[in-house]
Amino acid sequence: MRDLFSHPNGGHAAQAAARDARVEVDKLRNFIQAMDHKSKFTDLIQIGIGGSELGPKALYIALKAYSVENRRVHFISNIDPDEAAAVLREVDPKKTLVVVVSKSGSTLETLTNEEILRSHFQKCGCNPKEHFIAVTGKGSPMDNPERYLSSFYIWDYVGGRYSATSMVGGVMLAFAIGFDGFYNILKGAHEMDLIALNPDFSQNLPMLAAMIGIWNRNFLMHPMVAILPYSSALARFSAHLQQCDMESNGKHIDKWAHPVDFDTGPIIWGEPGTNGQHSFYQLLHQGTTVVPIEFIGFRENQYGQDQIVQETNSQEKLNANLFAQAIAMARGERSDNPNKVCQGNRPSSILLGRRLDPFAMGQLLAYYEHKIAFQGFTWNINSFDQEGVQLGKRLANRILDISASKRTAKKHERFPEAEAMMRELESL
Amino acid sequence: MRDLFSHPNGGHAAQAAARDARVEVDKLRNFIQAMDHKSKFTDLIQIGIGGSELGPKALYIALKAYSVENRRVHFISNIDPDEAAAVLREVDPKKTLVVVVSKSGSTLETLTNEEILRSHFQKCGCNPKEHFIAVTGKGSPMDNPERYLSSFYIWDYVGGRYSATSMVGGVMLAFAIGFDGFYNILKGAHEMDLIALNPDFSQNLPMLAAMIGIWNRNFLMHPMVAILPYSSALARFSAHLQQCDMESNGKHIDKWAHPVDFDTGPIIWGEPGTNGQHSFYQLLHQGTTVVPIEFIGFRENQYGQDQIVQETNSQEKLNANLFAQAIAMARGERSDNPNKVCQGNRPSSILLGRRLDPFAMGQLLAYYEHKIAFQGFTWNINSFDQEGVQLGKRLANRILDISASKRTAKKHERFPEAEAMMRELESL
């Protein structure tokens, strides 16, 4: 997918994948250059859920500081009708591109929201064909040039949670931060991909991180990991990693279809520091459950705007807090006042970068992708499927048959638990 | 604080608190009415961190659907200089109010960001005195009429994480959704306050929730709780509860200063459904760690805009998914294919409301506040202090002395671990 900058590794399939990716990247460059030239669009709405939202949104927020002037991006993911309504209040359809992202072309949430937007655009006198872009699998129901301004392709061998650097994130990011910005993300990710190939563990950063995680999970038995970036720009990065890690490694069956007799993927959560310090760090220091932490920090800020207050600038204050927390977690504190005692010995790691720019963001994203995959290999589980989500989808469809039956007089299968819940809701 | 709608309970102190709260609420009504009349301000920036951001922001996002036309709210919390820079790019100072929230009037992050904004406003030719509002303790360093357009008071007996319904959230919310909207939040919260006083457990909803939580934490030994609202408007509500719960109950010392020999507050995290289904639900269904879930749902949407696609509307799809997930977690699934097996027996509860309006939001907020306090009472811990965060603050100040010493030639105490980290950062 980003194997564009050196000779492709591996066999025929990998080389074919790199060629396919190159075609899409070149198509995107031409599309964006043509669009920059006309510069008619100020807003872009990305419709997609799961990997079609979380990774792209995390990257957009992380790199907003580098955005092309007068361009904004909005996301509609949830089936909740209020989400589409809130976004539509904020944009002028005439100046808005819509990128619809679904690999299968059949995701319920995405198709429903697309229909809502198509109606809205038509009501406003806009022809959806001139505004809607498809990002989908070749030959999917969405791959239809009669309905879209343009189509960009993705392939079924890349899971949604690993697709941020494909066209799933690419079209939106090239609009927001320019094609070169997007290309630099790819370059950064590729550099980390090469590091991840290093057979010398001591030089393989994601492998080291994976092994620390295995130690915390399977030897110290900690059920979760908090990812705490000291950077507001990474506000949604932990949410992306929550998907990437938990959907990949939240498994109880190994590759030989045997139940595992050890713990697999931990629960991942996190918020930026210093905000977290004023929120949940109390528990991290003095609670009865130990939470291993992965801190992330940067030497320089993004906007180049800072100010000295009380003899230090804000970036120095930010990093002083980052270092202080790591030391406090490790050391703890003794005190004659039991309320002030911190047990210490709470594990953390710190990942430092110079500045969160597109290249560094690409590195950081790939670092975590490889860490997650390495842990899956270690546990001998399949990090690339998600069978556990099928049951809920099937039950939801049975419940929707009940809702539909009220309008259409179609018969539906009985589902007593669900019917009881629906009666409860209707009584409110 | 919201004991305004019936005879105040309890003794002298509670009655005095209700009187004080009434004074501030009336002051706010007059302030907002005068402002609505002139209607000069379109944007409000709230500067505050921890409880001064999380609760207010969660409520603002939850109730944005009801906002007064052409009014927007922004938040600056982090010491990260990029956060202030990003917000300042989006507002016109001439039309912007700034609400600075700090009980002590001495929060490092907040005062630093206030200084950055005061400089920016002055550069843009605006007198900060005509734009800046203080929300602080009476007599704090910030309680200074020469520097602020107006001051609203809060009291030291209400912790930041329980202050969303005080002036900490009140000034911003009355600006955003109108004074009546804010007043309805108070009414809803007060109604739940009265329910929480009911000595009959079976009628006391937050007490029932607290006891279910104790069961999951101390009898089934689950270390965390996921709060999963099927409502995009509650996008930041789980982050607020993360603070409210973890800072209150992440304690290892009981009220008699003895170390507890059982688990106290769990880790709290969550994202809205259906988004989460496409993210971390794989682990919830098939992972090796069981995560108890609190689902939240509503019968009606907020905007009154919905559309039928494939015979059901989006609100029906949303709630079908909510019910399906609760049933799937409980039941699980047997299968000849081990990859499809879901163990089931994963605990969840569902809280249903008619519509997420200001009154319901007040109820929901107070429901969780009482649940958290009831759990603290049960564990016999002090849910209203946060001694664990002091160590990190002290260490951060020592590190800042090192940073300052580079500018001022002041001597600083040696701090070898921190100095090693700082050298590492400077080498990047």
Boltz contact constraints between the chains, C-beta under 6 A:
constraints:
  - contact:
      token1: [A, 49]
      token2: [B, 278]
      max_distance: 6.0
  - contact:
      token1: [A, 50]
      token2: [B, 278]
      max_distance: 6.0
  - contact:
      token1: [A, 50]
      token2: [B, 279]
      max_distance: 6.0
  - contact:
      token1: [A, 77]
      token2: [B, 275]
      max_distance: 6.0
  - contact:
      token1: [A, 78]
      token2: [B, 232]
      max_distance: 6.0
  - contact:
      token1: [A, 78]
      token2: [B, 274]
      max_distance: 6.0
  - contact:
      token1: [A, 78]
      token2: [B, 275]
      max_distance: 6.0
  - contact:
      token1: [A, 79]
      token2: [B, 274]
      max_distance: 6.0
  - contact:
      token1: [A, 79]
      token2: [B, 314]
      max_distance: 6.0
  - contact:
      token1: [A, 79]
      token2: [B, 317]
      max_distance: 6.0
  - contact:
      token1: [A, 79]
      token2: [B, 318]
      max_distance: 6.0
  - contact:
      token1: [A, 80]
      token2: [B, 232]
      max_distance: 6.0
  - contact:
      token1: [A, 80]
      token2: [B, 318]
      max_distance: 6.0
  - contact:
      token1: [A, 81]
      token2: [B, 301]
      max_distance: 6.0
  - contact:
      token1: [A, 81]
      token2: [B, 306]
      max_distance: 6.0
  - contact:
      token1: [A, 81]
      token2: [B, 314]
      max_distance: 6.0
  - contact:
      token1: [A, 81]
      token2: [B, 315]
      max_distance: 6.0
  - contact:
      token1: [A, 82]
      token2: [B, 232]
      max_distance: 6.0
  - contact:
      token1: [A, 82]
      token2: [B, 233]
      max_distance: 6.0
  - contact:
      token1: [A, 82]
      token2: [B, 301]
      max_distance: 6.0
  - contact:
      token1: [A, 82]
      token2: [B, 302]
      max_distance: 6.0
  - contact:
      token1: [A, 82]
      token2: [B, 303]
      max_distance: 6.0
  - contact:
      token1: [A, 83]
      token2: [B, 232]
      max_distance: 6.0
  - contact:
      token1: [A, 85]
      token2: [B, 303]
      max_distance: 6.0
  - contact:
      token1: [A, 85]
      token2: [B, 305]
      max_distance: 6.0
  - contact:
      token1: [A, 112]
      token2: [B, 309]
      max_distance: 6.0
  - contact:
      token1: [A, 112]
      token2: [B, 314]
      max_distance: 6.0
  - contact:
      token1: [A, 115]
      token2: [B, 309]
      max_distance: 6.0
  - contact:
      token1: [A, 116]
      token2: [B, 307]
      max_distance: 6.0
  - contact:
      token1: [A, 223]
      token2: [B, 223]
      max_distance: 6.0
  - contact:
      token1: [A, 223]
      token2: [B, 289]
      max_distance: 6.0
  - contact:
      token1: [A, 232]
      token2: [B, 78]
      max_distance: 6.0
  - contact:
      token1: [A, 232]
      token2: [B, 80]
      max_distance: 6.0
  - contact:
      token1: [A, 232]
      token2: [B, 82]
      max_distance: 6.0
  - contact:
      token1: [A, 232]
      token2: [B, 83]
      max_distance: 6.0
  - contact:
      token1: [A, 233]
      token2: [B, 82]
      max_distance: 6.0
  - contact:
      token1: [A, 242]
      token2: [B, 280]
      max_distance: 6.0
  - contact:
      token1: [A, 243]
      token2: [B, 279]
      max_distance: 6.0
  - contact:
      token1: [A, 246]
      token2: [B, 280]
      max_distance: 6.0
  - contact:
      token1: [A, 246]
      token2: [B, 283]
      max_distance: 6.0
  - contact:
      token1: [A, 247]
      token2: [B, 282]
      max_distance: 6.0
  - contact:
      token1: [A, 250]
      token2: [B, 282]
      max_distance: 6.0
  - contact:
      token1: [A, 250]
      token2: [B, 283]
      max_distance: 6.0
  - contact:
      token1: [A, 250]
      token2: [B, 287]
      max_distance: 6.0
  - contact:
      token1: [A, 251]
      token2: [B, 286]
      max_distance: 6.0
  - contact:
      token1: [A, 252]
      token2: [B, 286]
      max_distance: 6.0
  - contact:
      token1: [A, 252]
      token2: [B, 288]
      max_distance: 6.0
  - contact:
      token1: [A, 253]
      token2: [B, 338]
      max_distance: 6.0
  - contact:
      token1: [A, 253]
      token2: [B, 339]
      max_distance: 6.0
  - contact:
      token1: [A, 257]
      token2: [B, 338]
      max_distance: 6.0
  - contact:
      token1: [A, 263]
      token2: [B, 288]
      max_distance: 6.0
  - contact:
      token1: [A, 264]
      token2: [B, 288]
      max_distance: 6.0
  - contact:
      token1: [A, 269]
      token2: [B, 269]
      max_distance: 6.0
  - contact:
      token1: [A, 274]
      token2: [B, 78]
      max_distance: 6.0
  - contact:
      token1: [A, 274]
      token2: [B, 79]
      max_distance: 6.0
  - contact:
      token1: [A, 275]
      token2: [B, 77]
      max_distance: 6.0
  - contact:
      token1: [A, 275]
      token2: [B, 78]
      max_distance: 6.0
  - contact:
      token1: [A, 278]
      token2: [B, 49]
      max_distance: 6.0
  - contact:
      token1: [A, 278]
      token2: [B, 50]
      max_distance: 6.0
  - contact:
      token1: [A, 279]
      token2: [B, 50]
      max_distance: 6.0
  - contact:
      token1: [A, 279]
      token2: [B, 243]
      max_distance: 6.0
  - contact:
      token1: [A, 280]
      token2: [B, 242]
      max_distance: 6.0
  - contact:
      token1: [A, 280]
      token2: [B, 246]
      max_distance: 6.0
  - contact:
      token1: [A, 281]
      token2: [B, 389]
      max_distance: 6.0
  - contact:
      token1: [A, 282]
      token2: [B, 247]
      max_distance: 6.0
  - contact:
      token1: [A, 282]
      token2: [B, 250]
      max_distance: 6.0
  - contact:
      token1: [A, 282]
      token2: [B, 386]
      max_distance: 6.0
  - contact:
      token1: [A, 282]
      token2: [B, 388]
      max_distance: 6.0
  - contact:
      token1: [A, 282]
      token2: [B, 389]
      max_distance: 6.0
  - contact:
      token1: [A, 283]
      token2: [B, 246]
      max_distance: 6.0
  - contact:
      token1: [A, 283]
      token2: [B, 250]
      max_distance: 6.0
  - contact:
      token1: [A, 285]
      token2: [B, 388]
      max_distance: 6.0
  - contact:
      token1: [A, 286]
      token2: [B, 251]
      max_distance: 6.0
  - contact:
      token1: [A, 286]
      token2: [B, 252]
      max_distance: 6.0
  - contact:
      token1: [A, 286]
      token2: [B, 388]
      max_distance: 6.0
  - contact:
      token1: [A, 287]
      token2: [B, 250]
      max_distance: 6.0
  - contact:
      token1: [A, 288]
      token2: [B, 252]
      max_distance: 6.0
  - contact:
      token1: [A, 288]
      token2: [B, 263]
      max_distance: 6.0
  - contact:
      token1: [A, 288]
      token2: [B, 264]
      max_distance: 6.0
  - contact:
      token1: [A, 289]
      token2: [B, 223]
      max_distance: 6.0
  - contact:
      token1: [A, 299]
      token2: [B, 425]
      max_distance: 6.0
  - contact:
      token1: [A, 299]
      token2: [B, 428]
      max_distance: 6.0
  - contact:
      token1: [A, 301]
      token2: [B, 81]
      max_distance: 6.0
  - contact:
      token1: [A, 301]
      token2: [B, 82]
      max_distance: 6.0
  - contact:
      token1: [A, 302]
      token2: [B, 82]
      max_distance: 6.0
  - contact:
      token1: [A, 303]
      token2: [B, 82]
      max_distance: 6.0
  - contact:
      token1: [A, 303]
      token2: [B, 85]
      max_distance: 6.0
  - contact:
      token1: [A, 305]
      token2: [B, 85]
      max_distance: 6.0
  - contact:
      token1: [A, 306]
      token2: [B, 81]
      max_distance: 6.0
  - contact:
      token1: [A, 307]
      token2: [B, 116]
      max_distance: 6.0
  - contact:
      token1: [A, 309]
      token2: [B, 112]
      max_distance: 6.0
  - contact:
      token1: [A, 309]
      token2: [B, 115]
      max_distance: 6.0
  - contact:
      token1: [A, 311]
      token2: [B, 404]
      max_distance: 6.0
  - contact:
      token1: [A, 311]
      token2: [B, 408]
      max_distance: 6.0
  - contact:
      token1: [A, 312]
      token2: [B, 400]
      max_distance: 6.0
  - contact:
      token1: [A, 312]
      token2: [B, 403]
      max_distance: 6.0
  - contact:
      token1: [A, 312]
      token2: [B, 404]
      max_distance: 6.0
  - contact:
      token1: [A, 314]
      token2: [B, 79]
      max_distance: 6.0
  - contact:
      token1: [A, 314]
      token2: [B, 81]
      max_distance: 6.0
  - contact:
      token1: [A, 314]
      token2: [B, 112]
      max_distance: 6.0
  - contact:
      token1: [A, 315]
      token2: [B, 81]
      max_distance: 6.0
  - contact:
      token1: [A, 316]
      token2: [B, 403]
      max_distance: 6.0
  - contact:
      token1: [A, 317]
      token2: [B, 79]
      max_distance: 6.0
  - contact:
      token1: [A, 318]
      token2: [B, 79]
      max_distance: 6.0
  - contact:
      token1: [A, 318]
      token2: [B, 80]
      max_distance: 6.0
  - contact:
      token1: [A, 320]
      token2: [B, 396]
      max_distance: 6.0
  - contact:
      token1: [A, 320]
      token2: [B, 399]
      max_distance: 6.0
  - contact:
      token1: [A, 320]
      token2: [B, 400]
      max_distance: 6.0
  - contact:
      token1: [A, 321]
      token2: [B, 396]
      max_distance: 6.0
  - contact:
      token1: [A, 323]
      token2: [B, 399]
      max_distance: 6.0
  - contact:
      token1: [A, 323]
      token2: [B, 418]
      max_distance: 6.0
  - contact:
      token1: [A, 323]
      token2: [B, 421]
      max_distance: 6.0
  - contact:
      token1: [A, 324]
      token2: [B, 392]
      max_distance: 6.0
  - contact:
      token1: [A, 324]
      token2: [B, 395]
      max_distance: 6.0
  - contact:
      token1: [A, 324]
      token2: [B, 396]
      max_distance: 6.0
  - contact:
      token1: [A, 324]
      token2: [B, 399]
      max_distance: 6.0
  - contact:
      token1: [A, 325]
      token2: [B, 392]
      max_distance: 6.0
  - contact:
      token1: [A, 327]
      token2: [B, 395]
      max_distance: 6.0
  - contact:
      token1: [A, 327]
      token2: [B, 417]
      max_distance: 6.0
  - contact:
      token1: [A, 328]
      token2: [B, 391]
      max_distance: 6.0
  - contact:
      token1: [A, 328]
      token2: [B, 392]
      max_distance: 6.0
  - contact:
      token1: [A, 328]
      token2: [B, 395]
      max_distance: 6.0
  - contact:
      token1: [A, 333]
      token2: [B, 391]
      max_distance: 6.0
  - contact:
      token1: [A, 338]
      token2: [B, 253]
      max_distance: 6.0
  - contact:
      token1: [A, 338]
      token2: [B, 257]
      max_distance: 6.0
  - contact:
      token1: [A, 339]
      token2: [B, 253]
      max_distance: 6.0
  - contact:
      token1: [A, 339]
      token2: [B, 387]
      max_distance: 6.0
  - contact:
      token1: [A, 340]
      token2: [B, 387]
      max_distance: 6.0
  - contact:
      token1: [A, 342]
      token2: [B, 391]
      max_distance: 6.0
  - contact:
      token1: [A, 352]
      token2: [B, 425]
      max_distance: 6.0
  - contact:
      token1: [A, 354]
      token2: [B, 428]
      max_distance: 6.0
  - contact:
      token1: [A, 386]
      token2: [B, 282]
      max_distance: 6.0
  - contact:
      token1: [A, 387]
      token2: [B, 339]
      max_distance: 6.0
  - contact:
      token1: [A, 387]
      token2: [B, 340]
      max_distance: 6.0
  - contact:
      token1: [A, 388]
      token2: [B, 282]
      max_distance: 6.0
  - contact:
      token1: [A, 388]
      token2: [B, 285]
      max_distance: 6.0
  - contact:
      token1: [A, 388]
      token2: [B, 286]
      max_distance: 6.0
  - contact:
      token1: [A, 389]
      token2: [B, 281]
      max_distance: 6.0
  - contact:
      token1: [A, 389]
      token2: [B, 282]
      max_distance: 6.0
  - contact:
      token1: [A, 391]
      token2: [B, 328]
      max_distance: 6.0
  - contact:
      token1: [A, 391]
      token2: [B, 333]
      max_distance: 6.0
  - contact:
      token1: [A, 391]
      token2: [B, 342]
      max_distance: 6.0
  - contact:
      token1: [A, 392]
      token2: [B, 324]
      max_distance: 6.0
  - contact:
      token1: [A, 392]
      token2: [B, 325]
      max_distance: 6.0
  - contact:
      token1: [A, 392]
      token2: [B, 328]
      max_distance: 6.0
  - contact:
      token1: [A, 395]
      token2: [B, 324]
      max_distance: 6.0
  - contact:
      token1: [A, 395]
      token2: [B, 327]
      max_distance: 6.0
  - contact:
      token1: [A, 395]
      token2: [B, 328]
      max_distance: 6.0
  - contact:
      token1: [A, 396]
      token2: [B, 320]
      max_distance: 6.0
  - contact:
      token1: [A, 396]
      token2: [B, 321]
      max_distance: 6.0
  - contact:
      token1: [A, 396]
      token2: [B, 324]
      max_distance: 6.0
  - contact:
      token1: [A, 399]
      token2: [B, 320]
      max_distance: 6.0
  - contact:
      token1: [A, 399]
      token2: [B, 323]
      max_distance: 6.0
  - contact:
      token1: [A, 399]
      token2: [B, 324]
      max_distance: 6.0
  - contact:
      token1: [A, 400]
      token2: [B, 312]
      max_distance: 6.0
  - contact:
      token1: [A, 400]
      token2: [B, 320]
      max_distance: 6.0
  - contact:
      token1: [A, 403]
      token2: [B, 312]
      max_distance: 6.0
  - contact:
      token1: [A, 403]
      token2: [B, 316]
      max_distance: 6.0
  - contact:
      token1: [A, 404]
      token2: [B, 311]
      max_distance: 6.0
  - contact:
      token1: [A, 404]
      token2: [B, 312]
      max_distance: 6.0
  - contact:
      token1: [A, 408]
      token2: [B, 311]
      max_distance: 6.0
  - contact:
      token1: [A, 417]
      token2: [B, 327]
      max_distance: 6.0
  - contact:
      token1: [A, 418]
      token2: [B, 323]
      max_distance: 6.0
  - contact:
      token1: [A, 421]
      token2: [B, 323]
      max_distance: 6.0
  - contact:
      token1: [A, 425]
      token2: [B, 299]
      max_distance: 6.0
  - contact:
      token1: [A, 425]
      token2: [B, 352]
      max_distance: 6.0
  - contact:
      token1: [A, 428]
      token2: [B, 299]
      max_distance: 6.0
  - contact:
      token1: [A, 428]
      token2: [B, 354]
      max_distance: 6.0
